[in-house]
């Protein structure tokens, strides 16, 4: 059984969105899937747990 997903709305900076579109095209997938994979991998890494990479 596939994991449940929830639809949300987010606002992205234009350069970030452009890069997501590029990656989605390269990997022949959706922008949503690209964002999901990137976030999942980021959150898996314990050094990122509970913090944002803010300047």
C-alpha distance matrix in Angstrom:
0.0 3.8 6.5 8.9 12.1 15.6 18.3 21.6 25.0 26.8 30.2 30.8 34.1 35.0 35.2 31.7 30.3 32.4 31.0 27.3 28.3 29.9 26.9 24.5 27.0 27.5 23.8 23.2 20.5 20.7 22.8 19.9 17.8 21.0 21.7 18.2 18.6 22.2 21.6 18.8 21.3 24.2 22.7 21.8 25.5 27.3 30.5 28.8 27.5 28.9 31.1 31.4 33.3 36.1 39.5
3.8 0.0 3.8 6.4 8.9 12.6 15.1 18.3 21.5 23.2 26.6 27.0 30.3 31.2 31.4 27.9 26.5 28.6 27.2 23.6 24.6 26.3 23.4 21.0 23.6 24.2 20.7 20.1 17.2 17.1 19.0 16.1 14.0 17.3 17.9 14.5 15.2 18.8 18.2 15.7 18.3 21.2 20.0 19.4 23.1 25.2 28.1 26.2 25.1 26.5 28.4 28.3 30.2 32.8 36.2
6.5 3.8 0.0 3.8 6.5 10.1 13.1 15.9 19.3 20.8 24.3 24.9 28.3 29.6 29.8 26.2 25.1 27.5 26.2 22.6 24.0 25.9 23.0 20.9 24.0 24.6 21.2 21.0 17.7 17.2 18.3 15.0 13.3 16.3 16.2 12.6 13.7 16.9 15.7 13.3 16.2 18.7 17.1 16.8 20.6 22.4 25.3 23.2 21.9 23.0 25.0 25.2 27.2 29.8 33.3
8.9 6.4 3.8 0.0 3.8 6.8 10.1 13.1 16.7 18.7 22.3 23.5 27.0 28.4 29.2 25.6 24.3 27.0 26.1 22.4 23.8 26.1 23.6 21.3 24.5 25.6 22.4 21.9 18.4 17.1 17.9 14.3 13.6 16.8 16.1 12.7 14.8 17.7 16.1 14.3 17.8 19.6 17.9 18.4 22.1 23.7 26.4 23.9 22.4 23.0 24.9 24.8 27.1 29.4 32.9
12.1 8.9 6.5 3.8 0.0 3.8 6.6 9.6 13.0 15.0 18.6 19.8 23.4 24.8 25.7 22.2 20.7 23.6 23.0 19.3 20.6 23.2 21.0 18.7 22.0 23.4 20.6 20.0 16.3 14.4 14.8 11.0 11.0 14.2 13.1 10.2 12.9 15.5 13.8 12.9 16.5 18.0 16.6 17.8 21.3 23.1 25.4 22.5 21.4 21.7 23.2 22.6 24.8 26.8 30.3
15.6 12.6 10.1 6.8 3.8 0.0 3.8 6.4 10.1 12.5 16.3 18.1 21.8 23.4 24.8 21.5 19.9 23.1 22.9 19.3 20.7 23.7 21.9 19.7 23.0 24.8 22.4 21.8 18.0 15.4 15.1 11.3 12.5 15.3 13.5 11.3 14.7 16.5 14.5 14.4 18.1 18.9 17.4 19.3 22.6 24.1 26.0 22.8 21.7 21.3 22.5 21.8 24.2 25.7 29.2
18.3 15.1 13.1 10.1 6.6 3.8 0.0 3.8 7.1 10.0 13.6 15.7 19.4 20.7 22.5 19.5 17.5 20.7 21.0 17.5 18.5 21.8 20.5 18.2 21.3 23.6 21.6 20.6 16.9 13.8 13.2 9.8 11.9 14.6 12.7 11.5 15.2 16.7 15.0 15.7 19.3 19.8 18.9 21.2 24.2 25.9 27.4 24.0 23.3 22.8 23.4 22.1 24.2 25.3 28.6
21.6 18.3 15.9 13.1 9.6 6.4 3.8 0.0 3.8 6.6 10.3 12.8 16.5 18.2 20.3 17.4 15.7 19.2 19.7 16.6 18.0 21.3 20.4 18.5 21.8 24.0 22.5 21.9 18.3 14.9 13.3 10.2 13.0 14.8 12.2 11.7 15.6 16.2 14.2 15.7 19.1 18.9 18.1 20.9 23.5 25.1 26.1 22.5 21.9 21.0 21.2 19.6 21.7 22.4 25.7
25.0 21.5 19.3 16.7 13.0 10.1 7.1 3.8 0.0 3.8 7.1 10.0 13.6 15.2 17.7 15.2 13.4 17.0 18.1 15.3 16.5 20.0 19.7 18.1 21.1 23.6 22.6 22.0 18.7 15.0 12.8 10.6 14.0 15.1 12.4 13.1 16.8 16.8 15.1 17.4 20.4 19.8 19.5 22.6 24.8 26.5 27.0 23.3 23.1 22.0 21.6 19.4 21.2 21.4 24.3
26.8 23.2 20.8 18.7 15.0 12.5 10.0 6.6 3.8 0.0 3.8 6.5 10.2 12.3 14.5 12.0 10.9 14.6 15.5 13.3 15.0 18.3 18.0 17.2 20.2 22.4 21.8 21.8 18.7 15.2 12.2 10.6 14.0 14.1 10.9 12.4 15.8 15.0 13.4 16.3 18.8 17.7 17.9 21.2 22.9 24.6 24.6 20.9 21.2 20.0 19.1 16.5 17.9 17.9 20.7
30.2 26.6 24.3 22.3 18.6 16.3 13.6 10.3 7.1 3.8 0.0 3.8 6.9 9.2 11.9 10.1 9.2 12.8 14.2 12.8 14.4 17.5 17.9 17.5 20.2 22.4 22.4 22.6 19.9 16.5 13.1 12.6 16.0 15.3 12.4 14.7 17.6 16.2 15.0 18.4 20.4 18.9 19.6 23.1 24.2 26.0 25.5 21.8 22.6 21.3 19.8 16.7 17.5 16.9 19.1
30.8 27.0 24.9 23.5 19.8 18.1 15.7 12.8 10.0 6.5 3.8 0.0 3.8 6.2 8.2 6.3 6.1 9.6 10.8 10.0 11.9 14.6 15.1 15.4 17.9 19.8 20.2 20.7 18.4 15.4 11.7 12.1 15.0 13.5 10.9 13.9 16.2 14.2 13.8 17.4 18.8 17.2 18.6 21.9 22.7 24.8 24.0 20.4 21.9 21.1 19.1 15.7 15.7 15.3 17.2
34.1 30.3 28.3 27.0 23.4 21.8 19.4 16.5 13.6 10.2 6.9 3.8 0.0 3.8 5.6 5.3 6.3 8.7 10.2 10.7 12.5 14.5 15.6 16.6 18.6 20.3 21.2 22.1 20.3 17.7 13.9 15.0 17.7 15.6 13.3 16.7 18.4 16.0 16.0 19.8 20.6 18.7 20.6 23.8 24.1 26.1 24.8 21.5 23.4 22.7 20.2 16.5 15.7 14.9 15.9
35.0 31.2 29.6 28.4 24.8 23.4 20.7 18.2 15.2 12.3 9.2 6.2 3.8 0.0 3.8 5.4 5.1 6.1 8.7 9.8 10.6 12.4 14.3 15.2 16.6 18.5 20.0 20.6 19.3 16.8 13.3 15.3 17.9 15.7 14.3 17.9 19.4 17.3 18.0 21.6 22.2 20.8 23.0 26.0 26.3 28.7 27.5 24.3 26.4 26.0 23.5 19.9 18.8 18.2 18.9
35.2 31.4 29.8 29.2 25.7 24.8 22.5 20.3 17.7 14.5 11.9 8.2 5.6 3.8 0.0 3.8 5.5 5.0 6.2 8.7 9.9 10.6 12.4 14.2 15.5 16.6 18.4 19.6 18.7 16.9 13.5 15.8 17.7 14.9 13.8 17.6 18.4 15.8 17.1 20.7 20.7 19.3 22.0 24.7 24.6 27.2 25.7 22.9 25.4 25.4 22.7 19.1 17.4 17.1 17.5
31.7 27.9 26.2 25.6 22.2 21.5 19.5 17.4 15.2 12.0 10.1 6.3 5.3 5.4 3.8 0.0 3.8 5.4 5.2 6.2 8.7 9.9 10.6 12.2 14.3 15.4 16.5 17.8 16.4 14.5 10.8 12.7 14.5 11.6 10.2 13.9 14.8 12.2 13.4 16.9 17.1 15.8 18.3 21.1 21.3 23.9 22.8 19.8 22.1 22.2 19.9 16.3 15.0 15.3 16.5
30.3 26.5 25.1 24.3 20.7 19.9 17.5 15.7 13.4 10.9 9.2 6.1 6.3 5.1 5.5 3.8 0.0 3.8 5.4 5.0 6.2 8.6 9.8 10.4 12.4 14.3 15.3 15.8 14.3 11.9 8.4 10.5 12.9 10.7 9.7 13.4 14.8 13.1 14.3 17.6 18.3 17.6 19.9 22.5 23.3 26.1 25.4 22.2 24.2 24.3 22.3 18.9 18.1 18.5 20.0
32.4 28.6 27.5 27.0 23.6 23.1 20.7 19.2 17.0 14.6 12.8 9.6 8.7 6.1 5.0 5.4 3.8 0.0 3.8 5.4 5.1 6.3 8.8 9.9 10.8 12.5 14.4 15.0 14.4 12.7 9.8 12.8 14.6 12.1 12.1 15.8 16.5 14.9 16.8 19.9 20.1 19.6 22.4 24.7 25.2 28.2 27.3 24.5 26.8 27.2 25.1 21.6 20.3 20.7 21.7
31.0 27.2 26.2 26.1 23.0 22.9 21.0 19.7 18.1 15.5 14.2 10.8 10.2 8.7 6.2 5.2 5.4 3.8 0.0 3.8 5.4 5.0 6.2 8.5 9.9 10.6 12.3 13.8 13.3 12.3 9.4 12.4 13.3 10.0 10.4 14.1 14.0 12.1 14.5 17.5 17.1 16.8 19.8 21.8 22.1 25.3 24.4 21.9 24.4 25.2 23.1 19.9 18.3 19.3 20.3
27.3 23.6 22.6 22.4 19.3 19.3 17.5 16.6 15.3 13.3 12.8 10.0 10.7 9.8 8.7 6.2 5.0 5.4 3.8 0.0 3.8 5.4 5.1 6.0 8.6 9.9 10.5 11.6 10.3 8.8 5.7 8.6 9.6 6.7 7.2 10.8 11.2 10.0 12.3 15.0 15.3 15.4 18.0 20.0 20.9 24.1 23.8 21.1 23.2 24.0 22.4 19.4 18.5 19.8 21.4
28.3 24.6 24.0 23.8 20.6 20.7 18.5 18.0 16.5 15.0 14.4 11.9 12.5 10.6 9.9 8.7 6.2 5.1 5.4 3.8 0.0 3.8 5.5 5.1 6.2 8.7 10.0 10.1 9.4 8.0 5.9 9.6 10.8 8.7 10.1 13.3 13.8 13.3 15.7 18.1 18.5 19.0 21.6 23.4 24.5 27.8 27.6 24.8 26.9 27.7 26.1 23.1 22.2 23.3 24.8
29.9 26.3 25.9 26.1 23.2 23.7 21.8 21.3 20.0 18.3 17.5 14.6 14.5 12.4 10.6 9.9 8.6 6.3 5.0 5.4 3.8 0.0 3.8 5.5 5.2 6.3 8.7 9.7 10.3 10.2 8.8 12.4 12.6 10.0 11.9 15.1 14.6 13.8 16.8 19.0 18.7 19.3 22.3 23.7 24.5 27.9 27.5 25.2 27.6 28.8 27.1 24.1 22.6 24.0 25.1
26.9 23.4 23.0 23.6 21.0 21.9 20.5 20.4 19.7 18.0 17.9 15.1 15.6 14.3 12.4 10.6 9.8 8.8 6.2 5.1 5.5 3.8 0.0 3.8 5.4 5.0 6.1 8.2 8.3 8.8 7.7 10.8 10.1 7.0 9.6 12.3 11.3 10.8 14.1 15.8 15.3 16.4 19.4 20.4 21.3 24.9 24.8 22.6 24.9 26.4 25.0 22.4 21.1 23.0 24.5
24.5 21.0 20.9 21.3 18.7 19.7 18.2 18.5 18.1 17.2 17.5 15.4 16.6 15.2 14.2 12.2 10.4 9.9 8.5 6.0 5.1 5.5 3.8 0.0 3.8 5.5 5.3 5.6 4.9 5.3 5.3 8.6 7.9 6.2 9.2 11.5 11.1 11.7 14.6 16.0 16.3 17.7 20.2 21.3 22.8 26.3 26.7 24.2 26.1 27.4 26.4 23.9 23.2 25.1 26.9
27.0 23.6 24.0 24.5 22.0 23.0 21.3 21.8 21.1 20.2 20.2 17.9 18.6 16.6 15.5 14.3 12.4 10.8 9.9 8.6 6.2 5.2 5.4 3.8 0.0 3.8 5.5 4.9 6.5 7.8 8.6 12.0 11.4 9.9 13.0 15.2 14.6 15.2 18.2 19.6 19.6 21.1 23.8 24.7 26.0 29.6 29.8 27.6 29.6 31.0 29.9 27.2 26.2 28.0 29.5
27.5 24.2 24.6 25.6 23.4 24.8 23.6 24.0 23.6 22.4 22.4 19.8 20.3 18.5 16.6 15.4 14.3 12.5 10.6 9.9 8.7 6.3 5.0 5.5 3.8 0.0 3.8 5.6 8.0 10.3 10.9 14.0 12.5 10.5 13.8 15.8 14.3 14.6 18.1 19.2 18.5 20.2 23.1 23.6 24.6 28.3 28.5 26.7 28.9 30.7 29.6 27.1 25.8 27.9 29.2
23.8 20.7 21.2 22.4 20.6 22.4 21.6 22.5 22.6 21.8 22.4 20.2 21.2 20.0 18.4 16.5 15.3 14.4 12.3 10.5 10.0 8.7 6.1 5.3 5.5 3.8 0.0 3.8 5.5 8.6 10.0 12.3 10.0 8.6 12.3 13.5 11.7 12.9 16.3 16.7 16.3 18.5 21.1 21.3 22.7 26.4 27.1 25.3 27.2 29.2 28.4 26.3 25.4 27.8 29.6
23.2 20.1 21.0 21.9 20.0 21.8 20.6 21.9 22.0 21.8 22.6 20.7 22.1 20.6 19.6 17.8 15.8 15.0 13.8 11.6 10.1 9.7 8.2 5.6 4.9 5.6 3.8 0.0 3.8 7.1 9.6 11.9 10.1 9.9 13.5 14.5 13.6 15.3 18.3 18.7 18.9 21.2 23.4 23.7 25.5 29.2 30.0 28.0 29.6 31.3 30.7 28.6 28.0 30.2 32.1
20.5 17.2 17.7 18.4 16.3 18.0 16.9 18.3 18.7 18.7 19.9 18.4 20.3 19.3 18.7 16.4 14.3 14.4 13.3 10.3 9.4 10.3 8.3 4.9 6.5 8.0 5.5 3.8 0.0 3.8 6.8 8.4 6.5 7.2 10.6 11.3 11.0 13.1 15.5 16.0 16.8 19.0 20.9 21.5 23.6 27.1 28.1 25.8 27.1 28.6 28.2 26.1 26.0 28.1 30.4
20.7 17.1 17.2 17.1 14.4 15.4 13.8 14.9 15.0 15.2 16.5 15.4 17.7 16.8 16.9 14.5 11.9 12.7 12.3 8.8 8.0 10.2 8.8 5.3 7.8 10.3 8.6 7.1 3.8 0.0 3.8 5.2 5.2 6.4 8.8 9.8 10.8 12.5 14.4 15.4 16.8 18.5 20.1 21.3 23.5 26.8 27.7 25.0 26.1 27.2 26.7 24.5 24.6 26.4 28.8
22.8 19.0 18.3 17.9 14.8 15.1 13.2 13.3 12.8 12.2 13.1 11.7 13.9 13.3 13.5 10.8 8.4 9.8 9.4 5.7 5.9 8.8 7.7 5.3 8.6 10.9 10.0 9.6 6.8 3.8 0.0 3.8 5.4 5.1 6.2 8.5 10.0 10.7 12.3 14.1 15.6 16.5 18.3 20.1 22.0 25.1 25.6 22.7 24.0 24.8 23.9 21.4 21.4 23.0 25.3
19.9 16.1 15.0 14.3 11.0 11.3 9.8 10.2 10.6 10.6 12.6 12.1 15.0 15.3 15.8 12.7 10.5 12.8 12.4 8.6 9.6 12.4 10.8 8.6 12.0 14.0 12.3 11.9 8.4 5.2 3.8 0.0 3.8 5.5 5.2 6.1 8.7 10.0 10.6 12.1 14.3 15.4 16.4 18.3 20.6 23.5 24.4 21.3 22.1 22.7 22.4 20.2 20.9 22.5 25.3
17.8 14.0 13.3 13.6 11.0 12.5 11.9 13.0 14.0 14.0 16.0 15.0 17.7 17.9 17.7 14.5 12.9 14.6 13.3 9.6 10.8 12.6 10.1 7.9 11.4 12.5 10.0 10.1 6.5 5.2 5.4 3.8 0.0 3.8 5.5 5.0 6.2 8.6 9.9 10.4 12.2 14.1 15.3 16.4 18.9 22.1 23.3 20.6 21.4 22.6 22.6 20.8 21.3 23.5 26.3
21.0 17.3 16.3 16.8 14.2 15.3 14.6 14.8 15.1 14.1 15.3 13.5 15.6 15.7 14.9 11.6 10.7 12.1 10.0 6.7 8.7 10.0 7.0 6.2 9.9 10.5 8.6 9.9 7.2 6.4 5.1 5.5 3.8 0.0 3.8 5.4 5.2 6.2 8.6 9.9 10.8 12.3 14.3 15.5 17.4 20.7 21.4 18.8 20.3 21.6 21.1 18.9 18.8 21.1 23.5
21.7 17.9 16.2 16.1 13.1 13.5 12.7 12.2 12.4 10.9 12.4 10.9 13.3 14.3 13.8 10.2 9.7 12.1 10.4 7.2 10.1 11.9 9.6 9.2 13.0 13.8 12.3 13.5 10.6 8.8 6.2 5.2 5.5 3.8 0.0 3.8 5.5 5.2 6.1 8.5 10.0 10.5 12.1 14.2 16.0 19.0 19.6 16.5 17.8 18.7 18.0 15.7 16.1 18.1 20.8
18.2 14.5 12.6 12.7 10.2 11.3 11.5 11.7 13.1 12.4 14.7 13.9 16.7 17.9 17.6 13.9 13.4 15.8 14.1 10.8 13.3 15.1 12.3 11.5 15.2 15.8 13.5 14.5 11.3 9.8 8.5 6.1 5.0 5.4 3.8 0.0 3.8 5.5 5.3 6.0 8.6 9.9 10.5 12.2 14.7 17.6 18.8 16.0 16.5 17.7 17.8 16.3 17.2 19.6 22.7
18.6 15.2 13.7 14.8 12.9 14.7 15.2 15.6 16.8 15.8 17.6 16.2 18.4 19.4 18.4 14.8 14.8 16.5 14.0 11.2 13.8 14.6 11.3 11.1 14.6 14.3 11.7 13.6 11.0 10.8 10.0 8.7 6.2 5.2 5.5 3.8 0.0 3.8 5.5 5.1 6.1 8.5 9.9 10.6 12.9 16.2 17.5 15.2 16.2 18.1 18.2 16.8 17.2 20.1 22.9
22.2 18.8 16.9 17.7 15.5 16.5 16.7 16.2 16.8 15.0 16.2 14.2 16.0 17.3 15.8 12.2 13.1 14.9 12.1 10.0 13.3 13.8 10.8 11.7 15.2 14.6 12.9 15.3 13.1 12.5 10.7 10.0 8.6 6.2 5.2 5.5 3.8 0.0 3.8 5.5 5.3 6.1 8.6 10.1 11.4 14.7 15.3 12.8 14.5 16.2 15.6 13.9 13.8 16.6 19.3
21.6 18.2 15.7 16.1 13.8 14.5 15.0 14.2 15.1 13.4 15.0 13.8 16.0 18.0 17.1 13.4 14.3 16.8 14.5 12.3 15.7 16.8 14.1 14.6 18.2 18.1 16.3 18.3 15.5 14.4 12.3 10.6 9.9 8.6 6.1 5.3 5.5 3.8 0.0 3.8 5.5 5.0 6.1 8.6 10.3 13.0 13.8 10.8 11.8 13.1 12.8 11.4 12.3 15.1 18.2
18.8 15.7 13.3 14.3 12.9 14.4 15.7 15.7 17.4 16.3 18.4 17.4 19.8 21.6 20.7 16.9 17.6 19.9 17.5 15.0 18.1 19.0 15.8 16.0 19.6 19.2 16.7 18.7 16.0 15.4 14.1 12.1 10.4 9.9 8.5 6.0 5.1 5.5 3.8 0.0 3.8 5.5 5.3 6.2 9.1 11.8 13.6 11.2 11.5 13.5 14.2 13.7 14.9 18.0 21.2
21.3 18.3 16.2 17.8 16.5 18.1 19.3 19.1 20.4 18.8 20.4 18.8 20.6 22.2 20.7 17.1 18.3 20.1 17.1 15.3 18.5 18.7 15.3 16.3 19.6 18.5 16.3 18.9 16.8 16.8 15.6 14.3 12.2 10.8 10.0 8.6 6.1 5.3 5.5 3.8 0.0 3.8 5.5 5.2 6.8 10.4 11.7 10.1 11.3 14.0 14.3 13.8 14.1 17.6 20.4
24.2 21.2 18.7 19.6 18.0 18.9 19.8 18.9 19.8 17.7 18.9 17.2 18.7 20.8 19.3 15.8 17.6 19.6 16.8 15.4 19.0 19.3 16.4 17.7 21.1 20.2 18.5 21.2 19.0 18.5 16.5 15.4 14.1 12.3 10.5 9.9 8.5 6.1 5.0 5.5 3.8 0.0 3.8 5.5 5.8 8.8 9.2 6.9 8.8 11.1 10.8 10.1 10.3 13.9 16.7
22.7 20.0 17.1 17.9 16.6 17.4 18.9 18.1 19.5 17.9 19.6 18.6 20.6 23.0 22.0 18.3 19.9 22.4 19.8 18.0 21.6 22.3 19.4 20.2 23.8 23.1 21.1 23.4 20.9 20.1 18.3 16.4 15.3 14.3 12.1 10.5 9.9 8.6 6.1 5.3 5.5 3.8 0.0 3.8 5.4 7.3 8.8 6.3 6.3 8.7 9.5 10.0 11.4 14.8 18.0
21.8 19.4 16.8 18.4 17.8 19.3 21.2 20.9 22.6 21.2 23.1 21.9 23.8 26.0 24.7 21.1 22.5 24.7 21.8 20.0 23.4 23.7 20.4 21.3 24.7 23.6 21.3 23.7 21.5 21.3 20.1 18.3 16.4 15.5 14.2 12.2 10.6 10.1 8.6 6.2 5.2 5.5 3.8 0.0 3.8 6.2 8.8 7.9 7.8 11.0 12.3 13.3 14.3 17.9 20.9
25.5 23.1 20.6 22.1 21.3 22.6 24.2 23.5 24.8 22.9 24.2 22.7 24.1 26.3 24.6 21.3 23.3 25.2 22.1 20.9 24.5 24.5 21.3 22.8 26.0 24.6 22.7 25.5 23.6 23.5 22.0 20.6 18.9 17.4 16.0 14.7 12.9 11.4 10.3 9.1 6.8 5.8 5.4 3.8 0.0 3.8 5.5 5.7 6.9 10.5 11.1 12.2 12.6 16.3 18.9
27.3 25.2 22.4 23.7 23.1 24.1 25.9 25.1 26.5 24.6 26.0 24.8 26.1 28.7 27.2 23.9 26.1 28.2 25.3 24.1 27.8 27.9 24.9 26.3 29.6 28.3 26.4 29.2 27.1 26.8 25.1 23.5 22.1 20.7 19.0 17.6 16.2 14.7 13.0 11.8 10.4 8.8 7.3 6.2 3.8 0.0 3.8 5.2 5.0 8.7 10.0 12.1 13.0 16.5 19.0
30.5 28.1 25.3 26.4 25.4 26.0 27.4 26.1 27.0 24.6 25.5 24.0 24.8 27.5 25.7 22.8 25.4 27.3 24.4 23.8 27.6 27.5 24.8 26.7 29.8 28.5 27.1 30.0 28.1 27.7 25.6 24.4 23.3 21.4 19.6 18.8 17.5 15.3 13.8 13.6 11.7 9.2 8.8 8.8 5.5 3.8 0.0 3.8 5.6 8.6 8.5 10.4 10.5 13.8 16.0
28.8 26.2 23.2 23.9 22.5 22.8 24.0 22.5 23.3 20.9 21.8 20.4 21.5 24.3 22.9 19.8 22.2 24.5 21.9 21.1 24.8 25.2 22.6 24.2 27.6 26.7 25.3 28.0 25.8 25.0 22.7 21.3 20.6 18.8 16.5 16.0 15.2 12.8 10.8 11.2 10.1 6.9 6.3 7.9 5.7 5.2 3.8 0.0 3.8 6.3 5.7 7.1 7.9 11.3 14.0
27.5 25.1 21.9 22.4 21.4 21.7 23.3 21.9 23.1 21.2 22.6 21.9 23.4 26.4 25.4 22.1 24.2 26.8 24.4 23.2 26.9 27.6 24.9 26.1 29.6 28.9 27.2 29.6 27.1 26.1 24.0 22.1 21.4 20.3 17.8 16.5 16.2 14.5 11.8 11.5 11.3 8.8 6.3 7.8 6.9 5.0 5.6 3.8 0.0 3.8 5.7 8.4 10.5 13.4 16.5
28.9 26.5 23.0 23.0 21.7 21.3 22.8 21.0 22.0 20.0 21.3 21.1 22.7 26.0 25.4 22.2 24.3 27.2 25.2 24.0 27.7 28.8 26.4 27.4 31.0 30.7 29.2 31.3 28.6 27.2 24.8 22.7 22.6 21.6 18.7 17.7 18.1 16.2 13.1 13.5 14.0 11.1 8.7 11.0 10.5 8.7 8.6 6.3 3.8 0.0 3.8 7.1 10.2 12.2 15.5
31.1 28.4 25.0 24.9 23.2 22.5 23.4 21.2 21.6 19.1 19.8 19.1 20.2 23.5 22.7 19.9 22.3 25.1 23.1 22.4 26.1 27.1 25.0 26.4 29.9 29.6 28.4 30.7 28.2 26.7 23.9 22.4 22.6 21.1 18.0 17.8 18.2 15.6 12.8 14.2 14.3 10.8 9.5 12.3 11.1 10.0 8.5 5.7 5.7 3.8 0.0 3.8 6.6 8.5 11.7
31.4 28.3 25.2 24.8 22.6 21.8 22.1 19.6 19.4 16.5 16.7 15.7 16.5 19.9 19.1 16.3 18.9 21.6 19.9 19.4 23.1 24.1 22.4 23.9 27.2 27.1 26.3 28.6 26.1 24.5 21.4 20.2 20.8 18.9 15.7 16.3 16.8 13.9 11.4 13.7 13.8 10.1 10.0 13.3 12.2 12.1 10.4 7.1 8.4 7.1 3.8 0.0 3.8 5.5 9.1
33.3 30.2 27.2 27.1 24.8 24.2 24.2 21.7 21.2 17.9 17.5 15.7 15.7 18.8 17.4 15.0 18.1 20.3 18.3 18.5 22.2 22.6 21.1 23.2 26.2 25.8 25.4 28.0 26.0 24.6 21.4 20.9 21.3 18.8 16.1 17.2 17.2 13.8 12.3 14.9 14.1 10.3 11.4 14.3 12.6 13.0 10.5 7.9 10.5 10.2 6.6 3.8 0.0 3.8 6.6
36.1 32.8 29.8 29.4 26.8 25.7 25.3 22.4 21.4 17.9 16.9 15.3 14.9 18.2 17.1 15.3 18.5 20.7 19.3 19.8 23.3 24.0 23.0 25.1 28.0 27.9 27.8 30.2 28.1 26.4 23.0 22.5 23.5 21.1 18.1 19.6 20.1 16.6 15.1 18.0 17.6 13.9 14.8 17.9 16.3 16.5 13.8 11.3 13.4 12.2 8.5 5.5 3.8 0.0 3.8
39.5 36.2 33.3 32.9 30.3 29.2 28.6 25.7 24.3 20.7 19.1 17.2 15.9 18.9 17.5 16.5 20.0 21.7 20.3 21.4 24.8 25.1 24.5 26.9 29.5 29.2 29.6 32.1 30.4 28.8 25.3 25.3 26.3 23.5 20.8 22.7 22.9 19.3 18.2 21.2 20.4 16.7 18.0 20.9 18.9 19.0 16.0 14.0 16.5 15.5 11.7 9.1 6.6 3.8 0.0
